[in-house]
């Protein structure tokens, strides 16, 4: 069973942003406070261009995009 996870990150302008992503497997959710975030620095508000990964050195399939 999955879970929705809220991730906070700060963009290059110093603005705090939050995104919600669905982790399909609860065991993939980290116990630490750190996740990797990829976003378009020209459009940090574009939710569909923000991807998160809950583990270091993620494989392409480990990145989670927007909830459709």
N, C-alpha and C positions, 0 to 999 in steps of 0.2 A: 504494500500500500504506500502511496506517495504522500508528499506533503508540500504545501506552499511555503516558500522561504522568502523573506524580505531581506534584500541586500542593500546596504547603504554604501555609497562611494562619493568621493569628492572629485568634481571635474577640474580641468586645468584652470578655470577661473575662480576656484575656491568655493563653488556652489555645491552644497550637499544635495545628493539625489538618492532616491530610493526606487528599486525595481522589485517586482515580485516574480519569482520563477518557481516552476513546479519540478521538484525532484521526484522522479518516478520511484526511486528506491530510497527508503529512509536511511539505509546504511551508507549511502553516498553523501549524506549531509554531514558536514564537518563538526567536530567538537571544539575546534579552535575558532577564533574570531576573524580569521583571514580567509578570503576567497580571492580568486583572480577575476578581474572585470575588464572586458574589452568593450570600448565604445568609440563612436565617431566623435573626435574632439571638436569638429565643426558643427555637430548636431547632437550634443550630449543629452538633449531632451527627447530624442527619437528612441522610444522604447524598443522598437523592432530592430534597432541597430546595436543593442546592448546584449552582451553575452557574458555569462558567469560560469566559472568552473570551481568546484569545491575541493580539488586536490592539486598538489604541485605537479608541474610538468604534464598537463593534461593532454590526452590524445584528442584529435578533432571531434570524436564522438562524445567526449566528456563535457563539451561546452553546451550550456543550456540557453536557448534563445527565448523570445517572447512567447507568452501564452496566447495561442490563437483561439 
